[in-house]
């Protein structure tokens, strides 16, 4: 079965670091782009970063550029988050799309259940 399972969320203070994991099963990550998205209460879901295996490139949303880093180890994708800010508070989701990255949420055909990140003092 195809599954994406996020983990690693938690409560941290501003400036702290956190690493999220997206464990993929039932398919080979080589054929897909993996995107991290987030949704804060009362806000629309937004893209954070996407890694394209086909092109070997990552695309970062401006607000996280220089602070967040996406990486892959076999069938697990990681999101290293440094210098966390209160505005990073959200439920974080990973999702897959065959081929290349896209900014269109509905182009991703599988989603994890999300992991909560709270940045608060």
N, C-alpha and C positions, 0 to 999 in steps of 0.2 A: 504494500500500500504506500501511496505517496503521502509523506508527512513532512511538515516543517514545525519544529518545536523550539521556541525561544526560551532562554533562561538567562539568569544573571542580573536581573533587575533588583532594585532595592532602594533604600533611603540613604542618601548621602548629603553631605554639606556642599555648599558652593565652593568650587575650586577643586573638589575631589575628582577622582577617576573611577571609572567603572567599565567593565568589559561584558558585553552581551554576546551570547552564543546563539546561533541558529543551526540546529542539527537537522540535516536533510536525510531522508531515507526513501527508498523505493524508486529512486532515479539517480542518474549520474549528473553531478553538478556541472561537468564540463560543457554540457549542451545548453546551459541556462544562464541567464542573468539573475542575480539575487539582489533585491532591493531591500533596504531598511526604510520603513515609514514610521511615523509617529502621529499620535492624535492626543491632543490635550483636551480637557473638558471644555465644551462649548466651541471648539475649533474644528475645522476641517482636517482630515487626514492629509499629511504632507510628506513628501519625499525627503529623506535625510541623505542617503547615499545609495548608489547602485554600482555593483561590480559586474562588468561584462566579461565572461570567460572568453567569448568569441574574439573580442577586440583587445583584451588584456588591459582594460582601462577602468578606472573608477571615476564616478561623477558625484561631486559633493555639493549639497545645498550651501549657499553662501554663508549662512549663519553658523555652520559647523566646520567649514573649511579651516584647516590648520589645527583643529581641536580633536576631530574624530578621524579614525583610520579604519578602513575595512580591510580584512584579510581573509584568506581561505586556507584551511588545512584539510585536504581530502574532501569529505562531504560535510564539513562544518564551516560556516562563515562567522567571523567574529566582527564585532564593532567595538573598537577601543575608543572610549570617550574620556577625554582629558579636559581639565578646566571647566567642569560642568557648571552651568548657570541655572538659575531658577526657571528661566524660560525653556529649559530642556525638559522640564517635567512633563511627562506624557506616558501613554502606553506605547511601547515600541513593538512593531511587527516586522517580521521578515516575510518576503514573498518571492515567488519565482516567475520568470517569463522566459519562454524558449527563445534563444537567440540573444538579441541585444537589449540594452536598457531602454526604458521608456518612462516618460513623466506621467503617462496616463495610467492611473491606478487600475482601471478595469482591464488593462492588457495583461495583468498578472493573474495567472490561473489557479494558484495555490497560495494560501496564507496560513501562517501560524496563528496561535491564539493570543499572542502578545505577552509582554512582560512589562510590569510597571516600574518606571523610574521616577523617583521623587527627589528633587533637589531642594533642600530647605535647611535653613539654619535653626 
